[in-house]
Amino acid sequence: MNGLTTPDIEARSLLLGALTAVVVAVVMVLSIGRLTGFAELTSTLDDAQWQWLVLCAVGQIAVFAGYAGTFRRAVAFDSGPDVSSRFALRVALAGFGLTQLVAAGGAAGLAFTYWALRWIGLERRDALVRLIGLNTAVYLVFAAIAWIGAVLGLVSGEVPASMAIPWLIAVPVIVIVAAWFTAEDHIGRWTTTTERGFRQALSIGVAAAAWVRRALGMTSGRTILSHAMLYWFGDLLSLWAALQAFGVSLGPAPLIGAYATGYLAQIIPIPFLATGGVDTATTLTLTAVGVPVEVALLAVVAHRIFAFWLPIGPGLWSAAALSRQGQPTTRTSSR
């Protein structure tokens, strides 16, 4: 595409990110390990059933397949171009790798995905709307799963009220606000503007929310949400299997409550530290639903080996390869 700058992926920055992530992970393990006692950790490791970790790998395969499918369906929806599954998977891996090592609340991965959308021929506004709409759809599914988990956890008493009630309140409020902005008699007011700055950003955001609302009403659009569901269920399966490996079987409600609340640490915009934040937060939220701290720590570390460390190499390779190759062949979707 003429005028589209190839993303500059500096090896020095990525190496710094990887080293910082290692340091943060080691500090997290040592700090929590000291709290629980290293003897307890050793005993738990000795009794581990390592075969459960196969499911961690299966879960992470589902994660990347789910996000790649979400990306591909989001691009094709509403007469967009139809890209190959292979290209979508490489974009998913590349966005993951850059997000994890240059975290900043996911900005690096979003920037690369936006570049990929422009690269396949989408105009600037359409690329922004689809990018925000894609991620809105993904987190809409996340919010729905978290809300259901909060309801089940509060009713059964398996999730502390302090963890469940914020989800029960926040999710409906966000949905109601989004529905108001995207209502037929309101949307024109917010999406038609020639102004720049905040009004332009608001216009694109509302257009993205309306894009998701339109997708919800169409069979082809709802496939975006089904792939997003695969993404989240894959990650939940991975964490559940890691807990099983260390002798704890957690039900759906406490698993979802701990996972969803801990996951919020990942959106804190601190470069390089997102993985350490989500690891620590998830360890603590698991203890809040009754998991012994030594099991919580080891399960989170095992889960993150498959969810974070192993995919980094393929992710960075995909980012570098895509930034060097020519434009992919696309065709206009009729969906």
MARLO-729288 format. One line per 2 residues: their letters; for each residue z, x, y of N, C-alpha, C. Coordinates in steps of 0.2 Angstrom, whole numbers, m for minus. Atoms other than C-alpha are relative to their C-alpha. Example, Ala and Ser with C-alpha at 12.3 -4.5 7.8 and 13.67 -1.06 7.14 Angstrom:
as = 0/4/m6/39/62/m22/0/4/6 | m1/m4/m6/36/68/m5/3/m4/5
***
This chain:
mn = 0/4/m6/0/0/0/0/4/6 | 0/m4/m6/m5/7/17/6/m1/4
gl = m5/0/m5/9/12/28/7/m1/m4 | m6/1/4/22/10/14/3/7/m2
tt = m3/m7/1/33/26/13/3/0/m7 | m3/m1/7/38/33/m4/7/2/1
pd = m7/m1/m1/57/33/m6/1/7/m1 | m2/m7/1/64/50/m4/6/1/m4
ie = m5/m1/4/75/54/m19/2/7/m1 | m2/m7/0/85/70/m16/4/2/m6
ar = m4/m2/5/91/79/m31/7/2/2 | m7/m2/m2/106/86/m21/4/m6/1
sl = m4/6/m1/112/69/m16/2/m3/m6 | m2/3/7/111/62/m34/5/4/m4
ll = m5/m4/4/120/77/m41/7/0/3 | m7/1/m3/134/75/m28/3/m6/m2
ga = m3/6/3/135/57/m33/3/0/m7 | m2/0/7/136/61/m51/7/4/m1
lt = m6/m3/0/149/74/m48/6/m3/3 | m5/4/m3/159/63/m37/3/m6/m4
av = m2/5/5/159/49/m50/4/3/m5 | m4/m3/5/165/61/m63/7/1/2
vv = m7/m1/m3/180/66/m52/4/m6/1 | m3/7/0/184/48/m48/2/m3/m6
av = m2/3/7/184/43/m66/5/4/m3 | m5/m4/3/194/58/m71/7/m2/3
vm = m6/2/m4/207/54/m57/3/m7/m3 | m2/7/3/207/36/m63/4/0/m6
vl = m2/0/7/210/40/m81/7/4/0 | m6/m4/0/224/53/m77/5/m4/3
si = m5/4/m3/233/42/m65/3/m6/m4 | m2/5/4/233/27/m76/3/2/m7
gr = m2/m2/6/236/37/m91/7/3/1 | m7/m2/m2/252/45/m83/4/m6/0
lt = m4/6/m1/258/27/m79/2/m2/m7 | m2/3/6/257/21/m97/3/5/m5
gf = m3/m5/5/261/38/m106/m6/2/m4 | 6/m3/4/248/49/m114/1/m1/m8
ae = m2/1/7/257/47/m131/m3/m7/m2 | 3/7/2/252/28/m131/m7/0/0
lt = 8/0/0/234/32/m127/m2/4/m6 | 1/m3/6/234/44/m141/0/m4/m7
st = m1/4/5/241/32/m153/m5/m6/m1 | 5/6/0/229/18/m148/m7/3/m2
ld = 6/m3/2/214/30/m150/0/1/m7 | 0/m2/8/220/35/m168/m1/m7/m4
da = 0/7/3/220/16/m172/m7/m3/1 | 6/3/m3/203/13/m164/m5/m2/m6
qw = 5/2/5/189/3/m174/m7/1/4 | 6/m2/m4/174/12/m167/m6/m4/m1
qw = 6/4/2/161/1/m176/m1/m5/6 | 1/5/m5/164/m12/m162/m4/3/6
lv = 4/m3/m6/156/0/m149/m7/m1/m1 | 7/1/1/139/m4/m157/m2/m6/4
lc = 1/6/m4/141/m21/m148/0/1/7 | 1/m2/m7/144/m12/m132/m7/2/2
av = 7/m2/m1/127/m5/m134/m5/m6/0 | 4/6/0/119/m21/m138/1/m4/6
gq = m2/3/m6/128/m29/m123/m4/3/6 | 4/m4/m6/120/m16/m111/m7/m1/m1
ia = 7/2/1/103/m19/m119/m2/m7/3 | 1/7/m2/105/m37/m115/0/0/8
vf = 0/m1/m7/110/m32/m97/m6/2/3 | 6/m2/m3/95/m23/m93/m6/m4/m1
ag = 6/5/2/83/m35/m102/1/m6/4 | m1/6/m4/91/m49/m92/m2/1/7
ya = 1/m1/m7/90/m41/m75/m8/1/1 | 7/m1/0/72/m35/m79/m4/m7/0
gt = 2/6/1/68/m53/m84/1/m4/7 | m1/3/m6/76/m60/m68/m5/3/5
fr = 4/m3/m5/66/m48/m57/m7/m2/m1 | 7/2/2/49/m52/m66/m1/m7/2
ra = 1/7/m1/52/m71/m65/1/m2/8 | m1/1/m7/58/m70/m47/m6/2/4
va = 7/m2/m3/42/m60/m42/m5/m5/m1 | 5/4/2/31/m72/m51/1/m7/3
fd = m1/7/m2/39/m88/m45/m3/m2/7 | 3/2/m7/31/m98/m31/m7/3/1
sg = 7/m3/m1/13/m91/m34/1/8/2 | 0/m7/m1/19/m73/m33/m4/4/m5
pd = 4/m4/5/11/m58/m42/4/0/m7 | m3/m1/7/14/m56/m61/0/7/m2
vs = 0/m7/1/20/m39/m65/2/0/m8 | m2/m1/7/23/m32/m83/7/1/m1
sr = m7/m1/2/39/m32/m92/2/7/0 | m1/m7/0/38/m13/m93/2/2/7
fa = m1/m1/m7/37/m12/m74/7/m3/2 | m6/3/m2/51/m24/m72/6/4/m2
lr = m5/m4/3/62/m14/m84/1/6/4 | m1/m6/m4/59/2/m74/3/m1/6
va = m3/2/m6/63/m6/m58/7/m1/m1 | m7/2/1/79/m13/m65/4/6/m1
la = m3/m6/1/84/4/m72/1/5/6 | 0/m4/m6/79/13/m56/5/m2/5
gf = m5/3/m5/89/1/m45/7/1/m2 | m7/m1/3/104/3/m57/2/7/2
gl = m2/m7/m1/104/22/m56/1/2/7 | m2/m2/m7/103/23/m37/6/m4/2
tq = m6/4/m2/116/9/m35/6/4/m2 | m6/m3/3/128/18/m46/2/7/4
lv = m2/m7/m3/127/36/m38/0/0/7 | m1/0/m7/124/31/m20/2/m7/2
aa = m2/7/1/134/15/m21/m1/m4/7 | 0/3/m6/137/9/m3/m1/m8/m1
gg = 1/7/1/139/m9/m9/m6/m2/m3 | 6/1/3/123/m8/m19/m6/1/4
aa = 6/0/m5/112/m4/m4/m6/4/m2 | 5/m4/2/103/10/m12/m5/m3/m5
gl = 4/3/5/97/0/m27/m4/m6/3 | 4/5/m4/92/m15/m15/m5/3/4
af = 6/m3/m4/82/m3/m4/m6/2/m5 | 5/m2/4/73/3/m19/m4/m6/m3
ty = 3/6/2/70/m14/m26/m5/m3/5 | 4/2/m5/63/m19/m9/m6/4/1
wa = 5/m5/0/52/m4/m9/m5/m2/m6 | 4/2/5/45/m10/m26/m3/m6/1
lr = 3/6/m2/42/m27/m20/m6/1/5 | 5/m1/m5/32/m21/m5/m6/4/m4
wi = 5/m5/4/23/m8/m17/m5/m4/m4 | 5/4/4/16/m22/m28/m4/m5/5
gl = 4/4/m5/9/m31/m12/3/m5/4 | m3/6/m4/21/m43/m5/1/2/7
er = m1/m2/m7/22/m44/14/8/0/1 | m7/m2/m1/38/m39/22/5/m6/0
rd = m5/6/0/46/m56/25/1/m3/m7 | 0/3/7/41/m62/7/4/4/m4
al = m4/m5/4/48/m46/0/8/m1/1 | m7/0/m2/65/m48/9/2/m7/m3
vr = m2/7/3/66/m67/4/1/0/m7 | m1/m1/7/63/m63/m14/5/4/m2
li = m5/m5/1/74/m48/m14/7/m4/0 | m7/3/m1/89/m58/m7/0/m6/m4
gl = 0/6/5/84/m74/m17/2/2/m7 | m1/m2/7/84/m64/m33/7/2/m1
nt = m7/m2/1/101/m57/m30/5/m6/1 | m4/7/m1/108/m74/m24/0/m4/m6
av = 0/3/6/102/m81/m40/4/3/m5 | m4/m3/4/110/m68/m50/8/m1/1
yl = m7/1/m2/127/m70/m41/2/m7/0 | m2/8/1/126/m89/m41/2/m1/m8
vf = m2/0/7/126/m87/m60/7/3/m1 | m6/m3/1/140/m75/m59/6/m4/3
aa = m5/5/m3/150/m87/m48/1/m6/m4 | m1/5/4/147/m101/m59/4/2/m7
ia = m4/m3/6/154/m91/m74/7/1/2 | m7/m2/m2/169/m85/m64/3/m7/1
wi = m3/6/m1/172/m103/m59/2/m4/m6 | m2/3/6/172/m110/m76/5/4/m4
ga = m6/m4/3/183/m96/m82/6/m1/3 | m6/2/m4/195/m100/m68/3/m7/m2
vl = m3/7/2/196/m118/m73/3/0/m7 | m2/m1/7/198/m114/m92/7/4/0
gl = m6/m4/0/211/m101/m88/6/m3/3 | m5/3/m3/221/m111/m76/3/m6/m5
vs = m3/5/4/222/m126/m88/3/2/m6 | m3/m3/6/226/m115/m103/6/4/2
ge = m5/m5/m2/238/m104/m93/m1/7/m2 | 2/m7/2/229/m89/m99/m2/5/6
vp = 2/m4/m6/224/m83/m82/5/m2/6 | m5/1/m6/237/m81/m67/m3/m5/5
as = 3/4/m5/235/m94/m54/m2/4/6 | 2/m4/m5/234/m81/m41/m7/3/m1
ma = 7/m2/2/218/m75/m50/m5/m5/0 | 5/6/1/210/m92/m54/m1/m4/7
ip = 1/5/m6/213/m102/m38/m5/2/5 | 5/m2/m5/203/m91/m26/m7/m2/m2
wl = 7/2/2/188/m94/m37/m1/m7/0 | 1/7/0/191/m112/m38/m1/m3/7
ia = 1/3/m7/191/m114/m19/m6/4/3 | 5/m4/m3/179/m100/m14/m7/m3/m2
vp = 7/2/2/164/m105/m25/m3/m7/2 | 2/6/m3/163/m123/m20/m2/0/7
vi = 1/m1/m7/165/m119/m2/m7/4/2 | 7/m4/m1/150/m106/m3/m6/m5/m2
vi = 6/5/2/139/m119/m12/m1/m5/5 | 0/6/m5/143/m133/0/m3/3/7
va = 3/m3/m6/139/m121/15/m8/1/m1 | 7/m2/1/123/m115/7/m4/m7/0
aw = 3/6/1/118/m133/3/m2/m3/7 | 0/2/m7/121/m138/21/m6/4/4
ft = 5/m4/m3/110/m124/28/m7/m1/m3 | 6/0/3/96/m127/16/m2/m8/m1
ae = 2/7/0/96/m146/18/m7/m2/3 | 6/1/m3/79/m153/22/0/m2/8
dh = 0/1/m7/84/m159/39/3/5/4 | m3/m5/m3/92/m143/43/m4/7/0
ig = 3/m7/2/82/m129/36/m5/2/5 | 5/m2/m5/68/m129/49/3/3/6
rw = m3/m2/m6/80/m126/63/2/8/m1 | m2/m6/1/86/m110/54/m5/5/m2
tt = 5/m4/3/70/m103/46/m6/2/5 | 6/m1/m5/58/m104/61/3/3/6
tt = m3/m4/m6/63/m91/74/m5/6/1 | 3/m6/m2/54/m78/84/4/6/2
er = m5/m5/m3/70/m69/89/1/5/m5 | m1/m5/4/75/m53/82/8/1/m1
gf = m7/m1/0/92/m46/77/4/m5/m5 | m4/4/4/105/m58/70/m3/m7/m2
rq = 4/6/2/94/m74/71/m5/1/m5 | 6/m1/5/80/m66/62/4/1/m7
al = m4/m1/7/93/m60/48/2/m6/m3 | m2/6/2/100/m77/47/m6/m4/m3
si = 6/4/2/83/m85/46/m3/3/m7 | 2/m3/7/78/m73/31/5/m2/m5
gv = m5/2/4/95/m77/23/0/m7/m2 | 0/8/2/93/m96/24/m6/m1/m4
aa = 6/0/4/75/m94/18/1/2/m7 | m1/m2/7/81/m85/3/4/m5/m4
aa = m5/5/3/95/m98/m1/m5/m6/m1 | 5/5/1/81/m111/1/m5/1/m6
wv = 4/m3/5/70/m101/m11/4/m1/m7 | m4/1/6/84/m102/m24/1/m7/m1
rr = m1/7/1/87/m120/m21/m6/m3/m3 | 6/2/3/69/m123/m24/m1/2/m7
al = 1/m2/7/69/m113/m40/4/m4/m5 | m5/4/4/84/m123/m46/m4/m7/m2
gm = 3/7/2/73/m139/m46/m7/1/m4 | 6/m1/4/58/m131/m56/1/3/m6
ts = m1/m4/7/57/m126/m74/m2/7/1 | 2/m7/0/48/m110/m70/6/4/4
gr = m5/m4/m4/62/m106/m57/6/0/m4 | m6/0/4/76/m110/m69/0/6/m5
ti = 0/m6/4/70/m96/m80/3/6/3 | m4/m6/m3/77/m84/m67/7/0/m1
ls = m7/1/1/94/m91/m69/2/1/m8 | m2/m1/7/93/m90/m88/0/7/m2
ha = m1/m7/0/89/m72/m87/6/3/3 | m6/m2/m3/103/m69/m75/6/m1/m5
ml = m5/1/5/114/m77/m88/1/5/m5 | 0/m5/5/109/m65/m101/3/6/3
yw = m3/m6/m3/113/m51/m89/8/0/0 | m7/0/m1/131/m57/m86/3/0/m7
fg = m3/1/6/134/m62/m104/0/7/m4 | 1/m7/3/128/m45/m110/6/5/2
dl = m6/m4/m3/141/m36/m99/6/m2/m3 | m7/3/2/155/m48/m104/0/2/m8
ls = 0/m2/7/150/m45/m123/2/8/m1 | m1/m7/1/151/m26/m120/8/1/1
lw = m7/m1/m1/168/m27/m112/5/m3/m6 | m4/3/6/175/m39/m126/0/4/m6
aa = 1/m5/6/168/m27/m139/5/6/1 | m4/m6/m1/177/m12/m131/7/m2/m1
lq = m6/2/1/193/m22/m131/2/m1/m8 | m1/1/8/191/m27/m150/1/7/m3
af = 0/m7/3/188/m8/m153/7/3/0 | m7/m2/0/206/m5/m148/5/m5/m1
gv = m5/4/3/214/m19/m156/2/m7/4 | m2/6/m4/214/m33/m143/m6/m5/0
sl = 6/6/0/204/m50/m145/2/m4/6 | m1/4/m6/203/m58/m128/m4/m6/0
gp = 3/6/0/198/m76/m127/m5/m1/7 | 4/0/m5/184/m82/m115/3/0/7
ap = m3/1/m7/195/m88/m100/3/7/3 | m3/m6/m3/205/m72/m98/m5/6/0
li = 5/m5/0/190/m61/m102/m4/m1/7 | 4/1/m6/180/m69/m88/4/1/6
ga = m5/m1/m6/195/m70/m76/1/7/2 | m1/m7/m1/198/m51/m78/m6/3/2
ya = 7/m3/m1/180/m46/m78/m2/m2/7 | 3/3/m6/175/m57/m63/4/3/6
tg = m5/m2/m5/190/m52/m52/m1/8/1 | 1/m8/m1/188/m33/m56/m7/2/2
yl = 7/m1/m2/169/m34/m53/0/0/8 | 1/0/m7/172/m38/m35/1/7/4
aq = m1/m7/m3/178/m20/m32/m6/4/1 | 6/m3/m1/160/m15/m34/m4/m1/6
ii = 4/2/m6/154/m23/m18/3/3/6 | m3/m3/m6/166/m13/m7/m5/6/2
pi = 5/m5/m2/154/m2/3/3/7/1 | m2/m7/0/161/15/m1/m4/5/m4
pf = 4/m4/4/148/28/m6/3/4/m6 | m2/m3/6/150/35/m23/6/m2/m4
la = m6/1/3/166/27/m27/0/m7/m3 | 0/6/3/161/10/m33/2/m1/m7
tg = m2/0/7/162/14/m51/7/1/m1 | m8/m1/0/180/21/m49/4/m6/2
gv = m4/6/m2/185/5/m40/m1/m5/m5 | 1/6/4/178/m7/m52/4/2/m7
dt = m3/m2/6/185/3/m67/8/m1/1 | m8/0/m1/203/4/m59/1/m8/1
at = m2/7/m1/202/m15/m54/0/m3/m6 | 1/4/7/196/m21/m71/6/2/m4
tl = m6/m2/4/210/m11/m79/6/m4/2 | m6/4/m3/223/m19/m68/m1/m7/m1
tl = 1/7/1/215/m36/m70/1/m2/m7 | m1/1/7/215/m35/m89/8/0/m1
ta = m8/1/2/234/m31/m89/3/m6/3 | m2/6/m3/236/m46/m78/0/m6/m4
vg = 1/6/5/230/m57/m92/3/2/m7 | m4/m1/6/241/m49/m105/m2/6/m4
vp = 3/m6/4/231/m33/m111/5/6/1 | m4/m6/m1/242/m18/m114/m4/5/4
ve = 4/m5/m5/238/m5/m100/m4/5/m4 | 4/m5/4/233/8/m113/m6/m2/m3
va = 6/3/2/221/m3/m121/m5/m2/5 | 5/1/m5/214/m9/m105/m3/6/3
ll = 3/m6/m2/211/8/m99/m5/3/m5 | 5/m2/5/203/14/m115/m6/m4/m1
av = 6/5/0/192/m2/m116/m4/1/6 | 4/m1/m6/186/0/m98/m4/6/m1
va = 3/m6/0/182/18/m101/m6/0/m5 | 6/1/5/172/14/m117/m5/m4/2
hr = 6/4/m3/163/0/m109/m4/3/5 | 4/m3/m5/158/10/m94/m4/6/m2
if = 5/m5/3/151/24/m105/m7/m3/m1 | 7/4/2/138/11/m111/m3/m3/7
af = 3/4/m6/137/2/m94/m2/4/6 | 1/m5/m6/137/17/m82/m3/6/m2
wl = 2/m7/1/135/34/m89/m6/1/m4 | 6/m1/4/122/32/m103/m6/m2/3
pi = 6/2/m4/110/22/m92/m2/4/6 | 2/m3/m7/110/34/m77/m6/4/m1
gp = 6/m4/1/98/46/m85/m7/m3/1 | 7/4/0/84/33/m89/m1/m3/7
gl = 1/3/m6/88/25/m72/m3/5/5 | 3/m5/m5/85/41/m61/m7/2/m2
ws = 7/m1/2/70/45/m72/m5/m5/2 | 4/6/m2/63/28/m68/m1/0/7
aa = 1/m1/m7/66/30/m50/m5/5/2 | 4/m6/m1/58/47/m49/m7/m2/m2
al = 7/1/2/43/41/m59/m4/m5/4 | 3/5/m4/40/25/m50/m2/3/7
sr = 2/m2/m7/40/34/m33/m6/5/0 | 5/m5/0/27/46/m39/m7/m3/m3
qg = 6/3/3/15/34/m48/m4/m4/4 | 4/4/m4/1/24/m41/2/m7/m1
qp = m2/7/0/2/5/m38/m1/m3/m7 | 1/4/7/4/m6/m54/m5/m5/1
tt = 4/5/0/m9/m18/m59/3/m7/0 | m3/7/0/m4/m36/m54/m5/m5/0
rt = 4/6/m1/m11/m53/m55/4/m6/3 | m3/6/m3/m7/m69/m46/3/m5/m5
ss = m3/4/4/5/m80/m55/m2/m8/2 | 2/7/m1/0/m99/m57/7/m4/0
r = m7/3/1/19/m103/m60/3/m2/6
***
